[in-house]
Amino acid sequence: MENNNRLQILLDKYLQDRCTEGEVHLLLDYMKRAEHEPEIKKILTDYWQRIDDNDLPAENDLEIDEGTWLKEIQAEAIEREYRQIPEPPRISKSKLSRFPKRNSHSARWFIGLKVAAILVFTVTLSYLFYIYQQNALTNSITQIEKIANAGEKVRFVLPDGTQVHLNSESSLIYPSSFSDSARVVQLRGEGFFVVTPDQERPFLVHTNDITTKVLGTSFNIRSYPEDNTAVVAVRSGKVSVSETGFSGQDSNVVLESNEYANYTFTNRQFTTGEGIMELTAWNSGVLLYHNKELGEVTFQLERWYDVDIYFENEAIKKCMVRGEHRDESLTTVLKAITYAFDIEYQIEGRRVLLIGDGCN
């Protein structure tokens, strides 16, 4: 109750232009607190209602009533909120023209100024509440980054319940709270997503030059900065993949279950196909490669085991290999790869050297 009386006194002094600089700061501090909003609105409404109709200026001098006053304030606040642009409150010429002129009767002129003060004060109050709420919302949302270093994989759950599994040398940036219109994340590297269905908020994954959009599905994205391609593979549901910043038909593909899209950065083109087992096996802890060049497979091995692999002979890179390894050591995988060829390997710390004449 003491705070209520203090606020009433400050508002009285403000409308009578008797506030000291310190009291003005104190009043603004009150206004920034959301719990005081109903009380302030009530006090201002009481001010309006206490104005005697007989004391108001003639109809031509002041054409505004309480309903119009409140509607204009609400409309202005809604417009600012819709545009999401914090700008200072303004009183238009049409509003100012409704106030009495100085040459009116002095009593009417004083009451008119009081009405003007209430209107300006309330619009300012509405603006301050808007800024306060926007700042509170912005400050409460932080960007979170999850990282899977070389040789490790990371599982976690997003604020909406979406499950994420990051492959080695990958990262995901996401907000602590998603907006009401979309769920947007930024992926670097490779990740498998099981997206919580939400028809009102699409799930968007930005990776280099492409954006993958879904409503509720499970899919894999691989887009490492050092690679020339990005690959999106769908295990269930349907996704849309497009070039970031483009919306033409040629820059967009729609994928369904067991389909994949391969996007090449150099020529900015999509190619699609079926069969995703090799692309998503890592999510189950399986290193899988069918009829691939050894040079390409070694990129996977480097990320998977956090090593650097070198070739004594560049011809070894062209050897075609296939294999399936579930939670196996680097030594076991290297033995399986080199068994069919005249190739040897040496391991010194994180350095691996493949030695041989070719693929005989």
The 8 nearest C-alpha neighbors of each residue, nearest first, counted from 0:
[[1, 3, 2, 4, 5, 6, 7, 38],
 [0, 2, 4, 3, 5, 6, 7, 8],
 [3, 1, 5, 0, 4, 6, 7, 29],
 [4, 2, 0, 6, 1, 5, 7, 38],
 [5, 3, 7, 1, 6, 2, 8, 0],
 [4, 6, 2, 8, 3, 7, 1, 9],
 [5, 7, 9, 3, 4, 8, 2, 10],
 [8, 6, 4, 10, 5, 9, 11, 3],
 [7, 9, 11, 5, 6, 10, 4, 12],
 [10, 8, 6, 12, 11, 7, 13, 5],
 [9, 11, 13, 7, 12, 8, 6, 14],
 [12, 10, 8, 14, 9, 13, 7, 15],
 [11, 13, 17, 15, 9, 18, 10, 14],
 [12, 14, 16, 10, 18, 15, 11, 17],
 [15, 13, 11, 16, 12, 10, 116, 113],
 [14, 16, 12, 13, 17, 11, 18, 113],
 [17, 15, 13, 14, 18, 12, 11, 19],
 [16, 18, 12, 15, 13, 19, 14, 11],
 [19, 17, 13, 12, 22, 16, 23, 20],
 [18, 20, 22, 21, 23, 17, 24, 16],
 [19, 21, 23, 22, 24, 18, 25, 17],
 [22, 20, 24, 19, 23, 25, 18, 26],
 [21, 23, 25, 19, 24, 20, 18, 26],
 [22, 24, 26, 20, 25, 21, 18, 27],
 [25, 23, 27, 21, 22, 26, 28, 20],
 [24, 26, 22, 28, 23, 27, 21, 29],
 [25, 27, 29, 23, 28, 24, 22, 30],
 [28, 26, 30, 24, 29, 25, 23, 31],
 [27, 29, 25, 31, 26, 30, 24, 32],
 [30, 28, 26, 27, 31, 32, 25, 35],
 [31, 29, 27, 28, 32, 26, 35, 124],
 [30, 32, 28, 29, 128, 27, 33, 131],
 [31, 33, 30, 34, 29, 35, 28, 36],
 [32, 34, 35, 36, 31, 128, 30, 132],
 [33, 35, 32, 36, 37, 38, 31, 30],
 [36, 34, 38, 33, 37, 32, 39, 30],
 [35, 37, 39, 33, 38, 34, 40, 30],
 [38, 36, 40, 39, 35, 41, 34, 33],
 [37, 39, 41, 35, 36, 40, 42, 3],
 [40, 38, 42, 36, 41, 37, 35, 43],
 [39, 41, 43, 37, 38, 42, 44, 36],
 [42, 40, 44, 38, 39, 43, 45, 37],
 [41, 43, 45, 39, 44, 40, 38, 46],
 [44, 42, 46, 40, 45, 41, 39, 47],
 [45, 43, 41, 47, 46, 42, 40, 48],
 [44, 46, 42, 48, 43, 47, 49, 41],
 [47, 45, 43, 49, 44, 48, 42, 50],
 [46, 48, 44, 45, 49, 50, 43, 65],
 [47, 49, 45, 50, 46, 44, 51, 65],
 [50, 48, 46, 47, 51, 45, 44, 52],
 [49, 51, 48, 47, 52, 46, 54, 55],
 [52, 50, 54, 53, 49, 55, 48, 47],
 [51, 53, 55, 54, 50, 56, 49, 48],
 [54, 52, 51, 55, 56, 50, 107, 57],
 [55, 53, 51, 52, 107, 56, 106, 110],
 [54, 56, 52, 107, 53, 110, 57, 51],
 [57, 55, 107, 60, 61, 58, 99, 54],
 [56, 58, 60, 59, 61, 55, 107, 99],
 [59, 57, 60, 61, 62, 56, 55, 63],
 [60, 58, 57, 61, 62, 56, 97, 99],
 [59, 61, 99, 57, 58, 56, 97, 98],
 [60, 62, 97, 98, 58, 59, 99, 56],
 [63, 61, 97, 58, 59, 60, 64, 98],
 [62, 64, 61, 67, 68, 97, 65, 66],
 [65, 63, 67, 66, 68, 62, 69, 61],
 [64, 66, 68, 67, 69, 63, 47, 44],
 [67, 65, 69, 68, 64, 70, 63, 71],
 [68, 66, 70, 64, 65, 69, 71, 63],
 [67, 69, 65, 66, 71, 70, 64, 72],
 [68, 70, 72, 66, 71, 67, 73, 65],
 [71, 69, 67, 73, 72, 68, 74, 66],
 [72, 70, 74, 68, 73, 69, 67, 75],
 [71, 73, 69, 75, 70, 74, 122, 76],
 [74, 72, 70, 76, 71, 75, 77, 69],
 [75, 73, 71, 77, 76, 72, 70, 78],
 [74, 76, 78, 72, 73, 77, 71, 79],
 [75, 77, 73, 79, 78, 74, 80, 72],
 [78, 76, 80, 74, 79, 75, 81, 73],
 [79, 77, 81, 75, 76, 80, 74, 82],
 [78, 80, 76, 82, 77, 81, 83, 84],
 [79, 81, 83, 77, 78, 82, 76, 84],
 [82, 80, 78, 83, 79, 77, 84, 76],
 [81, 83, 79, 84, 80, 78, 85, 77],
 [84, 82, 80, 81, 79, 85, 78, 133],
 [85, 83, 82, 86, 79, 80, 81, 78],
 [86, 84, 83, 130, 79, 87, 129, 126],
 [85, 87, 84, 88, 79, 126, 89, 130],
 [86, 88, 89, 85, 126, 123, 127, 122],
 [89, 87, 123, 126, 122, 86, 90, 119],
 [88, 90, 91, 87, 122, 119, 123, 86],
 [89, 91, 94, 92, 95, 88, 119, 93],
 [90, 92, 94, 93, 89, 95, 96, 88],
 [93, 91, 95, 94, 96, 90, 97, 89],
 [92, 94, 96, 91, 95, 97, 90, 98],
 [95, 93, 91, 92, 96, 97, 90, 98],
 [94, 96, 92, 97, 98, 93, 91, 90],
 [97, 95, 93, 94, 98, 92, 99, 61],
 [98, 96, 61, 95, 94, 62, 60, 99],
 [97, 99, 61, 96, 95, 111, 60, 100],
 [100, 98, 60, 111, 61, 108, 97, 56],
 [99, 101, 102, 103, 98, 108, 60, 96],
 [102, 100, 103, 108, 99, 105, 104, 109],
 [101, 103, 100, 104, 105, 108, 99, 107],
 [104, 102, 101, 100, 108, 105, 99, 107],
 [103, 105, 107, 106, 108, 102, 56, 101],
 [104, 106, 108, 107, 109, 103, 102, 101],
 [107, 105, 109, 108, 104, 110, 54, 55],
 [106, 108, 56, 110, 104, 105, 109, 55],
 [107, 109, 105, 111, 106, 110, 103, 99],
 [108, 110, 112, 106, 111, 107, 105, 113],
 [111, 109, 113, 107, 112, 108, 106, 114],
 [112, 110, 108, 114, 113, 109, 99, 98],
 [111, 113, 115, 109, 110, 114, 116, 108],
 [112, 114, 110, 116, 111, 115, 117, 109],
 [115, 113, 111, 117, 112, 116, 118, 110],
 [114, 116, 112, 118, 113, 117, 119, 111],
 [117, 115, 113, 119, 114, 118, 120, 112],
 [116, 118, 120, 114, 115, 119, 121, 113],
 [117, 119, 115, 121, 116, 120, 114, 122],
 [120, 118, 116, 122, 121, 117, 115, 123],
 [119, 121, 117, 123, 118, 122, 116, 124],
 [122, 120, 124, 118, 123, 119, 117, 125],
 [123, 121, 125, 119, 124, 120, 72, 126],
 [124, 122, 126, 120, 121, 125, 88, 119],
 [125, 123, 121, 127, 122, 126, 120, 128],
 [124, 126, 122, 128, 123, 127, 121, 129],
 [127, 125, 129, 123, 124, 128, 130, 122],
 [126, 128, 124, 130, 129, 125, 131, 123],
 [127, 129, 131, 125, 126, 130, 132, 31],
 [128, 130, 126, 132, 127, 131, 133, 125],
 [131, 129, 133, 127, 132, 128, 134, 126],
 [130, 132, 128, 134, 129, 133, 127, 135],
 [131, 133, 135, 129, 130, 134, 128, 136],
 [134, 132, 130, 136, 135, 131, 137, 129],
 [135, 133, 137, 131, 136, 132, 138, 130],
 [134, 136, 132, 138, 133, 137, 131, 139],
 [135, 137, 133, 139, 134, 138, 132, 140],
 [138, 136, 134, 139, 140, 135, 133, 141],
 [137, 139, 135, 136, 140, 134, 141, 133],
 [138, 140, 136, 137, 135, 141, 134, 175],
 [141, 139, 137, 138, 175, 176, 174, 136],
 [142, 140, 175, 174, 143, 139, 138, 176],
 [141, 143, 174, 173, 175, 172, 144, 140],
 [142, 144, 173, 172, 174, 141, 175, 145],
 [145, 143, 172, 171, 146, 173, 142, 170],
 [144, 146, 171, 170, 172, 143, 147, 153],
 [147, 145, 170, 169, 148, 144, 171, 153],
 [148, 146, 169, 167, 152, 168, 153, 151],
 [147, 149, 168, 167, 151, 146, 150, 169],
 [150, 148, 305, 168, 167, 302, 151, 303],
 [149, 151, 304, 305, 303, 167, 302, 148],
 [152, 150, 167, 149, 148, 147, 153, 303],
 [153, 151, 166, 147, 167, 165, 154, 164],
 [152, 154, 165, 147, 164, 155, 151, 166],
 [155, 153, 164, 163, 165, 152, 156, 162],
 [156, 154, 163, 162, 164, 153, 157, 145],
 [155, 157, 162, 161, 160, 163, 158, 154],
 [156, 158, 161, 160, 159, 162, 155, 163],
 [159, 157, 160, 176, 175, 156, 177, 161],
 [160, 158, 157, 161, 195, 177, 156, 176],
 [159, 161, 157, 158, 156, 195, 162, 194],
 [162, 160, 194, 195, 157, 156, 159, 193],
 [163, 161, 156, 193, 192, 155, 160, 157],
 [164, 162, 192, 155, 154, 191, 156, 165],
 [163, 165, 154, 191, 190, 153, 166, 192],
 [166, 164, 190, 153, 152, 189, 169, 147],
 [165, 167, 152, 189, 190, 169, 147, 168],
 [166, 168, 149, 151, 147, 152, 302, 169],
 [169, 167, 148, 149, 147, 302, 188, 166],
 [170, 168, 188, 147, 187, 167, 189, 166],
 [169, 171, 146, 187, 145, 186, 147, 188],
 [170, 172, 186, 145, 144, 185, 187, 173],
 [173, 171, 144, 185, 143, 184, 145, 142],
 [172, 174, 184, 143, 142, 171, 144, 185],
 [175, 173, 142, 176, 141, 143, 177, 140],
 [174, 176, 141, 140, 142, 143, 158, 173],
 [177, 175, 174, 140, 158, 178, 141, 159],
 [176, 178, 182, 174, 179, 175, 181, 158],
 [179, 177, 180, 181, 182, 176, 200, 183],
 [178, 180, 181, 200, 177, 199, 182, 176],
 [179, 181, 200, 178, 199, 182, 201, 177],
 [182, 180, 200, 201, 178, 179, 183, 202],
 [183, 181, 202, 177, 203, 201, 200, 178],
 [182, 184, 203, 202, 204, 181, 173, 185],
 [183, 185, 173, 204, 172, 203, 205, 186],
 [184, 186, 205, 172, 171, 204, 206, 173],
 [187, 185, 171, 206, 170, 205, 188, 184],
 [186, 188, 170, 169, 223, 206, 171, 222],
 [187, 189, 223, 169, 222, 221, 186, 168],
 [190, 188, 221, 166, 220, 169, 222, 165],
 [189, 191, 165, 220, 164, 219, 166, 192],
 [190, 192, 219, 164, 163, 218, 220, 165],
 [193, 191, 163, 217, 218, 162, 194, 219],
 [192, 194, 217, 162, 161, 216, 163, 195],
 [195, 193, 161, 215, 216, 192, 217, 196],
 [194, 196, 161, 215, 160, 197, 193, 159],
 [197, 195, 215, 214, 194, 198, 216, 201],
 [196, 198, 199, 200, 214, 195, 215, 201],
 [199, 197, 200, 214, 196, 201, 215, 213],
 [198, 200, 197, 201, 180, 181, 179, 214],
 [199, 201, 181, 180, 197, 198, 182, 202],
 [202, 200, 214, 181, 213, 182, 203, 212],
 [201, 203, 182, 213, 212, 214, 183, 181],
 [204, 202, 212, 183, 211, 182, 184, 201],
 [203, 205, 184, 211, 210, 185, 183, 206],
 [206, 204, 210, 185, 186, 209, 184, 203],
 [207, 205, 186, 209, 208, 187, 185, 210],
 [206, 208, 209, 205, 222, 224, 187, 243],
 [209, 207, 243, 242, 206, 210, 264, 205],
 [210, 208, 242, 243, 241, 206, 207, 205],
 [209, 211, 205, 241, 243, 204, 240, 242],
 [212, 210, 240, 204, 203, 239, 241, 205],
 [211, 213, 203, 239, 202, 238, 240, 210],
 [214, 212, 238, 202, 201, 215, 239, 203],
 [215, 213, 201, 196, 197, 202, 198, 216],
 [214, 216, 196, 194, 195, 213, 197, 236],
 [215, 217, 236, 194, 235, 193, 218, 237],
 [218, 216, 193, 235, 192, 234, 194, 233],
 [217, 219, 233, 234, 192, 232, 191, 216],
 [218, 220, 191, 232, 231, 190, 192, 233],
 [221, 219, 231, 189, 190, 230, 222, 191],
 [220, 222, 189, 230, 229, 188, 223, 231],
 [223, 221, 229, 188, 189, 206, 187, 224],
 [222, 224, 188, 226, 225, 187, 221, 189],
 [225, 223, 226, 222, 188, 187, 207, 227],
 [224, 226, 223, 227, 222, 228, 188, 229],
 [227, 225, 223, 228, 224, 222, 229, 264],
 [226, 228, 264, 263, 225, 265, 229, 224],
 [229, 227, 263, 262, 226, 264, 230, 261],
 [228, 230, 222, 262, 221, 261, 263, 231],
 [229, 231, 261, 221, 260, 220, 262, 232],
 [230, 232, 220, 260, 259, 219, 221, 261],
 [233, 231, 259, 219, 218, 258, 275, 220],
 [234, 232, 218, 256, 257, 235, 258, 255],
 [233, 235, 256, 218, 257, 217, 232, 236],
 [236, 234, 256, 217, 216, 233, 237, 218],
 [237, 235, 216, 256, 255, 217, 215, 238],
 [236, 238, 255, 254, 216, 256, 235, 213],
 [239, 237, 213, 254, 212, 253, 240, 255],
 [238, 240, 253, 212, 211, 252, 254, 213],
 [241, 239, 211, 252, 251, 210, 253, 212],
 [242, 240, 251, 210, 209, 250, 243, 252],
 [241, 243, 209, 245, 250, 208, 210, 244],
 [242, 244, 209, 208, 210, 245, 241, 205],
 [243, 245, 242, 246, 241, 208, 209, 210],
 [244, 246, 242, 243, 247, 250, 241, 251],
 [245, 247, 250, 248, 244, 251, 241, 242],
 [248, 246, 250, 249, 245, 251, 241, 242],
 [247, 249, 250, 251, 246, 252, 241, 245],
 [250, 248, 247, 251, 252, 268, 246, 269],
 [251, 249, 247, 248, 241, 242, 246, 245],
 [250, 252, 241, 248, 240, 249, 247, 242],
 [253, 251, 240, 239, 241, 254, 250, 269],
 [254, 252, 239, 238, 240, 255, 251, 237],
 [255, 253, 238, 237, 258, 239, 252, 259],
 [254, 256, 237, 258, 236, 233, 257, 238],
 [255, 257, 235, 234, 233, 258, 236, 237],
 [258, 256, 234, 274, 233, 275, 273, 255],
 [259, 257, 273, 256, 233, 255, 272, 254],
 [258, 260, 232, 231, 272, 271, 273, 233],
 [261, 259, 271, 231, 270, 230, 269, 262],
 [260, 262, 230, 270, 269, 229, 271, 263],
 [261, 263, 269, 229, 228, 268, 230, 264],
 [264, 262, 228, 267, 268, 265, 266, 227],
 [263, 265, 267, 266, 227, 228, 262, 268],
 [266, 264, 263, 267, 227, 268, 228, 262],
 [265, 267, 268, 264, 263, 262, 269, 227],
 [268, 266, 264, 263, 265, 262, 269, 242],
 [267, 269, 266, 263, 262, 270, 264, 250],
 [268, 270, 262, 261, 260, 271, 263, 267],
 [271, 269, 261, 260, 262, 268, 272, 259],
 [272, 270, 260, 259, 261, 269, 258, 273],
 [271, 273, 259, 258, 260, 274, 270, 261],
 [272, 274, 258, 257, 259, 275, 271, 256],
 [273, 275, 257, 276, 258, 272, 259, 277],
 [274, 276, 278, 277, 257, 232, 279, 273],
 [277, 275, 278, 279, 280, 274, 257, 287],
 [276, 278, 280, 275, 279, 287, 288, 289],
 [279, 277, 275, 276, 280, 232, 281, 219],
 [278, 280, 276, 281, 277, 282, 275, 219],
 [281, 279, 285, 282, 277, 283, 276, 278],
 [280, 282, 285, 284, 283, 279, 286, 287],
 [281, 283, 280, 284, 279, 191, 164, 285],
 [284, 282, 281, 280, 285, 279, 325, 286],
 [283, 285, 281, 282, 325, 326, 286, 280],
 [286, 284, 325, 281, 280, 324, 283, 287],
 [285, 287, 324, 323, 281, 325, 280, 284],
 [286, 288, 323, 277, 322, 285, 280, 324],
 [287, 289, 321, 322, 277, 291, 323, 290],
 [290, 288, 321, 291, 322, 320, 287, 277],
 [291, 289, 321, 320, 319, 288, 292, 322],
 [292, 290, 319, 320, 289, 293, 288, 321],
 [291, 293, 319, 317, 294, 318, 295, 320],
 [294, 292, 296, 316, 295, 318, 319, 320],
 [293, 295, 316, 292, 297, 296, 317, 298],
 [296, 294, 293, 292, 297, 298, 291, 299],
 [297, 295, 293, 299, 298, 294, 300, 292],
 [296, 298, 300, 299, 294, 295, 301, 293],
 [299, 297, 301, 296, 300, 295, 302, 294],
 [300, 298, 297, 296, 302, 301, 303, 295],
 [299, 301, 297, 303, 298, 302, 304, 296],
 [302, 300, 306, 305, 298, 299, 303, 304],
 [303, 301, 149, 305, 299, 167, 300, 304],
 [302, 304, 150, 300, 301, 299, 305, 167],
 [303, 305, 150, 301, 306, 302, 300, 329],
 [306, 304, 150, 149, 301, 302, 303, 307],
 [305, 307, 349, 301, 304, 350, 308, 351],
 [306, 308, 350, 301, 351, 349, 309, 305],
 [307, 309, 351, 352, 350, 306, 301, 297],
 [310, 308, 352, 351, 353, 311, 307, 350],
 [311, 309, 353, 312, 352, 313, 354, 308],
 [310, 312, 354, 353, 313, 309, 352, 355],
 [311, 313, 310, 314, 315, 355, 356, 354],
 [312, 314, 315, 316, 310, 311, 317, 357],
 [313, 315, 316, 312, 357, 317, 356, 318],
 [316, 314, 357, 313, 317, 318, 312, 358],
 [315, 317, 294, 293, 314, 318, 313, 292],
 [318, 316, 292, 315, 314, 293, 319, 294],
 [317, 319, 358, 292, 293, 315, 316, 320],
 [320, 318, 292, 291, 290, 293, 317, 321],
 [321, 319, 290, 291, 293, 292, 318, 289],
 [322, 320, 289, 290, 288, 291, 319, 323],
 [321, 323, 288, 287, 289, 324, 320, 336],
 [324, 322, 287, 286, 288, 285, 325, 321],
 [323, 325, 286, 285, 327, 326, 287, 322],
 [324, 326, 285, 327, 284, 286, 323, 283],
 [325, 327, 284, 324, 285, 328, 286, 283],
 [326, 328, 325, 324, 331, 329, 332, 330],
 [329, 327, 331, 330, 332, 326, 304, 333],
 [328, 330, 332, 331, 333, 327, 304, 300],
 [331, 329, 333, 328, 332, 334, 327, 335],
 [330, 332, 334, 328, 329, 333, 327, 335],
 [331, 333, 329, 335, 334, 330, 336, 328],
 [334, 332, 336, 330, 335, 331, 337, 329],
 [333, 335, 331, 337, 332, 336, 338, 330],
 [336, 334, 332, 338, 333, 337, 331, 339],
 [337, 335, 333, 334, 338, 332, 339, 320],
 [336, 338, 342, 340, 334, 339, 335, 333],
 [337, 339, 335, 336, 340, 334, 342, 341],
 [340, 338, 337, 336, 341, 335, 342, 359],
 [341, 339, 337, 342, 358, 338, 359, 357],
 [340, 342, 355, 359, 358, 357, 337, 343],
 [343, 341, 355, 337, 340, 354, 353, 344],
 [344, 342, 354, 353, 355, 337, 341, 345],
 [343, 345, 353, 352, 354, 346, 342, 351],
 [344, 346, 352, 351, 347, 353, 343, 354],
 [347, 345, 351, 350, 348, 352, 344, 349],
 [348, 346, 350, 349, 351, 345, 352, 306],
 [347, 349, 350, 346, 351, 306, 307, 345],
 [348, 350, 306, 347, 307, 351, 305, 346],
 [351, 349, 307, 347, 348, 346, 306, 308],
 [350, 352, 346, 308, 345, 307, 309, 347],
 [353, 351, 309, 345, 344, 310, 308, 354],
 [354, 352, 344, 310, 343, 311, 309, 345],
 [353, 355, 343, 311, 342, 344, 352, 310],
 [356, 354, 342, 357, 341, 343, 312, 353],
 [355, 357, 312, 341, 315, 358, 354, 314],
 [358, 356, 315, 314, 355, 359, 341, 318],
 [357, 359, 318, 340, 315, 341, 356, 317],
 [358, 340, 357, 341, 356, 339, 342, 318]]
